[in-house]
Amino acid sequence: MKKKEISHLVAEKVLGWDKQTLPNFEGSPYTADFWVNSQGEIQRPVNFFSPSCNLEDAWRVVESLGYVLKQLE
């Protein structure tokens, strides 16, 4: 499995994000794929989310796991 595939699985299964194609910025004819949370808030561009290579993204995953563990208690 490639890093990109792992990143997609983490975003979808661990963080609960959905991939959506949206305009790059308001009024733009160009689109890009973004990860969007359950509240409809844009989290990261798909191409820039890589928890296996980016420390900020990795911590985001760790913090979400803490939330999940608290719910299990």
Helices and strands as residue ranges (DSSP letters): H 3-9, I 10-14, E 18-23, E 31-36, E 42-45, G 46-48, H 55-72
